Every structure is written in structure tokens, then in C-alpha cells.
Amino acid sequence: MFVSRSLVEHVARGAIFVAALVASVLVARASLWLAMALLPVALVAVGGCPMCWTLGLIQMVRARARGEHLEEPCDDGGCAWAPPQSRR
């Protein structure tokens, strides 16, 4: 649910969030309107929820460490990882 298609994409979205948030704080004294405009950019980058982005990162790293794979393509608009098939 919280996982991007790739780890690089997920980290890039997080970097955009941090950059927009820091830029918003730095320009707040000079231009309050620009600072306010940067906040939605930050939130859109992480899909509206920084905690969900963090949980997605943890979920993705954990899935990769276990050798699990992401489902491709995402049918319901959100990506989720699938556990490996058990061999019997």
C-alpha cells in the first residue's frame, strides 16, 4: 500500500520532500507566500503523509532483504509487496 515501484523512486520522493520543506523554512522570512507554496509540493512528494512514506520505505527495505518482490503492475492504483510462494 505504501510502497513505490522502486527504492530509487521512493528515496527520490523523500529527497524532494526534504528539499521543499527546508526551502520553505529558509525563504519564509523573505517571502511568506513562496514558503506557503512549497509546503504542498513537499506533501505531494510523499503522497500526503510523511509517516506513510516512512512506513513504505521500511516495508520496501524489509521486503528486499527477505527476497520478496513487488507486484507489477499495481492493479488497484497502490503498490503492495507479495510474499514469495512457499515451496512444498
N, CA, C and O of each residue as an XYZ file, in Angstrom:
352
protein
N       0.808     -1.192      0.000
C       0.000      0.000      0.000
C       0.851      1.255      0.000
O       0.514      2.229     -0.672
N       1.949      1.246      0.743
C       2.776      2.439      0.861
C       4.020      2.384     -0.011
O       4.802      3.334     -0.017
N       4.222      1.308     -0.740
C       5.482      1.068     -1.416
C       5.474      1.634     -2.824
O       4.496      1.470     -3.554
N       6.564      2.302     -3.215
C       6.740      2.768     -4.582
C       7.186      1.594     -5.446
O       7.434      0.499     -4.942
N       7.284      1.830     -6.731
C       7.706      0.761     -7.636
C       9.187      0.420     -7.476
O       9.580     -0.721     -7.720
N      10.011      1.378     -7.073
C      11.434      1.094     -6.884
C      11.955      1.858     -5.680
O      11.385      2.870     -5.274
N      13.032      1.366     -5.124
C      13.653      2.013     -3.974
C      14.192      3.383     -4.349
O      14.120      4.319     -3.553
N      14.734      3.509     -5.560
C      15.261      4.794     -6.030
C      14.140      5.828     -6.113
O      14.320      6.970     -5.691
N      12.986      5.436     -6.654
C      11.841      6.344     -6.744
C      11.381      6.775     -5.349
O      11.067      7.943     -5.120
N      11.346      5.836     -4.443
C      10.886      6.135     -3.090
C      11.822      7.124     -2.387
O      11.366      8.082     -1.762
N      13.115      6.887     -2.494
C      14.088      7.781     -1.865
C      14.092      9.147     -2.553
O      14.258     10.168     -1.886
N      13.914      9.182     -3.865
C      13.853     10.459     -4.589
C      12.657     11.285     -4.128
O      12.767     12.500     -3.963
N      11.515     10.629     -3.921
C      10.349     11.343     -3.414
C      10.609     11.900     -2.020
O      10.164     13.000     -1.695
N      11.323     11.149     -1.204
C      11.687     11.635      0.123
C      12.647     12.807      0.063
O      12.542     13.742      0.857
N      13.587     12.761     -0.882
C      14.535     13.865     -1.038
C      13.824     15.139     -1.499
O      14.156     16.234     -1.045
N      12.859     15.000     -2.390
C      12.076     16.163     -2.827
C      11.301     16.740     -1.651
O      11.216     17.959     -1.499
N      10.738     15.872     -0.821
C      10.017     16.323      0.367
C      10.923     17.143      1.286
O      10.562     18.243      1.703
N      12.093     16.603      1.595
C      13.015     17.298      2.499
C      13.488     18.610      1.885
O      13.544     19.629      2.573
N      13.826     18.596      0.602
C      14.302     19.813     -0.060
C      13.226     20.902     -0.060
O      13.524     22.063      0.217
N      11.986     20.536     -0.367
C      10.898     21.525     -0.385
C      10.610     22.049      1.017
O      10.323     23.233      1.192
N      10.684     21.179      2.004
C      10.437     21.592      3.381
C      11.530     22.536      3.876
O      11.231     23.557      4.495
N      12.783     22.206      3.611
C      13.904     23.067      4.013
C      13.840     24.394      3.264
O      14.044     25.450      3.864
N      13.562     24.357      1.974
C      13.455     25.585      1.193
C      12.331     26.459      1.723
O      12.458     27.683      1.764
N      11.233     25.839      2.129
C      10.116     26.590      2.684
C      10.524     27.334      3.950
O      10.158     28.495      4.134
N      11.270     26.680      4.810
C      11.726     27.321      6.049
C      12.718     28.430      5.748
O      12.664     29.493      6.365
N      13.627     28.195      4.802
C      14.660     29.180      4.505
C      14.116     30.445      3.837
O      14.644     31.532      4.068
N      13.084     30.324      3.023
C      12.562     31.504      2.329
C      11.406     32.166      3.077
O      10.843     33.148      2.592
N      11.047     31.646      4.244
C       9.891     32.161      4.973
C      10.053     33.624      5.359
O       9.075     34.371      5.332
N      11.248     34.051      5.716
C      11.455     35.455      6.089
C      11.361     36.376      4.880
O      10.864     37.496      4.987
N      11.829     35.914      3.748
C      11.840     36.748      2.546
C      10.468     36.784      1.866
O      10.005     37.843      1.443
N       9.837     35.642      1.768
C       8.559     35.570      1.062
C       7.675     34.505      1.700
O       7.869     33.308      1.489
N       6.720     34.955      2.469
C       5.820     34.020      3.137
C       4.980     33.235      2.127
O       4.702     32.054      2.339
N       4.578     33.878      1.038
C       3.760     33.199      0.027
C       4.528     32.083     -0.673
O       3.969     31.022     -0.953
N       5.798     32.317     -0.955
C       6.605     31.259     -1.567
C       6.789     30.100     -0.593
O       6.728     28.932     -0.978
N       7.014     30.437      0.661
C       7.152     29.389      1.677
C       5.876     28.560      1.776
O       5.931     27.335      1.883
N       4.733     29.229      1.740
C       3.457     28.516      1.812
C       3.209     27.672      0.558
O       2.581     26.616      0.634
N       3.696     28.131     -0.580
C       3.527     27.383     -1.834
C       4.402     26.130     -1.860
O       4.056     25.153     -2.523
N       5.512     26.147     -1.158
C       6.404     24.991     -1.148
C       5.892     23.854     -0.256
O       6.266     22.698     -0.457
N       5.060     24.163      0.701
C       4.548     23.117      1.594
C       3.699     22.072      0.869
O       3.886     20.879      1.108
N       2.775     22.471     -0.004
C       2.040     21.431     -0.757
C       2.945     20.602     -1.673
O       2.691     19.418     -1.894
N       3.988     21.219     -2.197
C       4.945     20.468     -3.026
C       5.567     19.350     -2.196
O       5.697     18.217     -2.659
N       5.949     19.682     -0.967
C       6.538     18.686     -0.077
C       5.548     17.560      0.217
O       5.909     16.384      0.184
N       4.315     17.922      0.501
C       3.326     16.897      0.836
C       2.938     16.030     -0.358
O       2.688     14.835     -0.198
N       2.885     16.610     -1.531
C       2.581     15.811     -2.728
C       3.714     14.816     -3.004
O       3.465     13.698     -3.456
N       4.941     15.220     -2.733
C       6.087     14.339     -2.986
C       6.004     13.053     -2.161
O       6.393     11.987     -2.639
N       5.506     13.145     -0.939
C       5.405     11.945     -0.105
C       4.002     11.347     -0.101
O       3.693     10.482      0.718
N       3.175     11.799     -0.995
C       1.829     11.252     -1.108
C       0.888     11.735     -0.024
O      -0.117     11.084      0.261
N       1.200     12.867      0.583
C       0.307     13.459      1.566
C       0.582     13.072      2.998
O       0.027     13.681      3.913
N       1.414     12.084      3.222
C       1.608     11.597      4.591
C       3.067     11.186      4.800
O       3.483     10.133      4.317
N       3.846     11.999      5.511
C       5.250     11.634      5.757
C       5.406     10.309      6.520
O       6.350      9.561      6.265
N       4.501     10.017      7.438
C       4.591      8.758      8.183
C       4.336      7.564      7.262
O       4.997      6.532      7.375
N       3.379      7.714      6.358
C       3.107      6.642      5.393
C       4.314      6.424      4.485
O       4.638      5.287      4.142
N       4.976      7.507      4.097
C       6.175      7.388      3.273
C       7.251      6.618      4.040
O       7.920      5.749      3.480
N       7.411      6.941      5.319
C       8.413      6.259      6.143
C       8.080      4.781      6.285
O       8.964      3.934      6.161
N       6.825      4.463      6.541
C       6.421      3.065      6.643
C       6.635      2.327      5.322
O       7.026      1.159      5.314
N       6.379      3.008      4.214
C       6.631      2.410      2.906
C       8.093      2.112      2.681
O       8.442      1.076      2.116
N       8.964      3.028      3.125
C      10.404      2.796      2.996
C      10.829      1.584      3.817
O      11.591      0.740      3.345
N      10.335      1.505      5.041
C      10.663      0.360      5.891
C      10.137     -0.927      5.280
O      10.832     -1.943      5.267
N       8.920     -0.886      4.776
C       8.312     -2.063      4.161
C       9.110     -2.503      2.930
O       9.331     -3.697      2.728
N       9.537     -1.549      2.116
C      10.286     -1.889      0.916
C      11.653     -2.484      1.252
O      12.058     -3.486      0.661
N      12.355     -1.877      2.187
C      13.676     -2.385      2.561
C      13.548     -3.775      3.171
O      14.358     -4.657      2.885
N      12.534     -3.973      4.010
C      12.322     -5.283      4.622
C      11.984     -6.341      3.574
O      12.481     -7.465      3.642
N      11.153     -5.989      2.619
C      10.790     -6.940      1.557
C      12.004     -7.293      0.712
O      12.205     -8.456      0.361
N      12.820     -6.283      0.384
C      14.025     -6.557     -0.411
C      14.993     -7.453      0.353
O      15.616     -8.334     -0.239
N      15.129     -7.235      1.674
C      16.045     -8.039      2.487
C      15.593     -9.497      2.561
O      16.421    -10.401      2.675
N      14.292     -9.724      2.498
C      13.750    -11.082      2.542
C      13.680    -11.739      1.175
O      13.307    -12.907      1.068
N      14.032    -11.012      0.137
C      13.989    -11.561     -1.207
C      12.615    -11.552     -1.826
O      12.381    -12.237     -2.822
N      11.696    -10.788     -1.258
C      10.348    -10.696     -1.808
C      10.346     -9.681     -2.938
O      11.263     -8.867     -3.047
N       9.334     -9.724     -3.766
C       9.286     -8.843     -4.926
C       8.002     -8.015     -4.899
O       7.020     -8.379     -4.251
N       8.035     -6.907     -5.611
C       6.850     -6.076     -5.741
C       5.983     -6.614     -6.863
O       6.482     -7.130     -7.864
N       4.693     -6.486     -6.682
C       3.786     -6.888     -7.743
C       3.852     -5.863     -8.861
O       3.880     -4.664     -8.581
N       3.876     -6.277    -10.087
C       3.880     -5.386    -11.251
C       2.782     -5.809    -12.198
O       2.674     -7.012    -12.435
N       1.994     -4.987    -12.740
C       1.748     -3.614    -12.331
C       0.797     -3.583    -11.145
O       0.234     -4.612    -10.771
N       0.621     -2.447    -10.571
C      -0.268     -2.284     -9.431
C      -1.706     -2.203     -9.953
O      -2.053     -1.273    -10.681
N      -2.518     -3.153     -9.589
C      -3.881     -3.233    -10.118
C      -4.813     -2.172     -9.543
O      -5.601     -1.577    -10.278
N      -4.732     -1.933     -8.253
C      -5.690     -1.038     -7.617
C      -5.181      0.391     -7.470
O      -5.788      1.182     -6.748
N      -4.098      0.737     -8.126
C      -3.553      2.086     -8.032
C      -2.526      2.233     -6.934
O      -1.805      3.231     -6.911
N      -2.429      1.292     -6.034
C      -1.421      1.308     -4.973
C      -0.575      0.061     -5.081
O      -1.082     -1.005     -5.430
N       0.659      0.174     -4.796
C       1.568     -0.966     -4.908
C       1.674     -1.690     -3.573
O       1.644     -1.063     -2.515
N       1.793     -2.973     -3.626
C       1.973     -3.777     -2.425
C       2.940     -4.897     -2.733
O       3.019     -5.362     -3.870
N       3.666     -5.326     -1.739
C       4.606     -6.420     -1.970
C       3.907     -7.744     -1.753
O       2.949     -7.849     -0.988
N       4.406     -8.746     -2.441
C       3.824    -10.077     -2.322
C       4.855    -11.004     -1.715
O       6.010    -10.997     -2.139
N       4.459    -11.817     -0.713
C       5.412    -12.749     -0.146
C       5.779    -13.818     -1.163
O       4.981    -14.147     -2.041
N       6.983    -14.358     -1.047
C       7.374    -15.394     -2.012
C       6.475    -16.629     -1.868
O       5.957    -16.911     -0.788
N       6.305    -17.346     -2.958
C       5.480    -18.549     -2.961
C       6.184    -19.618     -2.150
O       7.386    -19.836     -2.301
N       5.420    -20.291     -1.280
C       6.016    -21.360     -0.485
C       6.183    -22.597     -1.361
O       5.310    -22.948     -2.155
N       7.314    -23.234     -1.194
C       7.616    -24.455     -1.985
C       7.287    -25.664     -1.129
O       7.830    -25.827     -0.037
N       6.403    -26.502     -1.624
C       6.012    -27.697     -0.871
C       6.425    -28.933     -1.587
O       6.179    -30.038     -1.103
